[in-house]
Each structure stands twice: as C-alpha cells, then as structure tokens.
Amino acid sequence: MLALDQVRHIAQALKGGAPSYISVFAGRIADTGRDPVPLMKTALELMAPEPNTQLVWASPRELLNIFQADEIGCHIITVTSDVLKKVSLIGKDLHEFSLETVRMFHDDAARSRYALELTPEERLMCGALSGDH
C-alpha cells in the first residue's frame, strides 16, 4: 500500500479480527519525492484503534529509514541486505568517511585509466592554480 485511504480501509476491514500486518511501502513513497515519515505516523494513528494490527515499514532505501521507523514507533521494518551492510557506518566519523570517499573516487578513476586531454592553455591554467609557474 502507498496511500492513507488504503490504510484506513484495511484497518477498518481488520477490526476485531486476527492479529494482522499492514505493509506500507515507505521506500516507494520516498521514491516519489515525498517524505514517508508523516504518512507513516498518520498510518499508525489510523491503526491505533485496532490493537491487533501492526504497521510494516516496507521497502526502505537507506539506513536512516531504520531510525525513522523506530522514532515514530513503527512495529516492523523490512530491511534489505544492502541496507544492513551499512550498519557499520552508524556513528562513523564524518571526516574519516569523507577521506575514504575521496580515496574511493581517486582509486576508481585510476582503475579506469581515464586521462584528461588538456589544451596548452588549460595546462598553463592548472599550473598557475597549483602554484607551479
């Protein structure tokens, strides 16, 4: 599900029934440029009168989604292995992470063996910018 009216209808249909899960594809909502957090909070409110229902934050796209789901009290979040691989980054020093990122870009460029062809004027400009006169 993606829309609140769908959550509302399903929650009403499940009223008084067996324990159930309502899965909202929060990642797909985010793919449309919308912040899924307010929608997911509202979904929880719509489901609150029916204690046998639990909200599933489905289709997360990033590690931050785990924290967002927890913060609003979402019952369950499905997580891909790609997102789980990033758990080691929690709390990582941003200066260190920045340096690692630059090194990664440098190494990728070196492996590609790509070289810029500079005109004589561009070479002079690069030398002037670097202090090599």
PyMOL commands that set and color helices and strands:
alter all, ss='L'
color gray80, all
select helices_A, chain A and resi 4-13+26-31+36-47+64-72+81-89+94-112+120-130
alter helices_A, ss='H'
color red, helices_A
select strands_A, chain A and resi 20-24+53-57+76-77
alter strands_A, ss='S'
color yellow, strands_A
deselect
rebuild
show_as cartoon
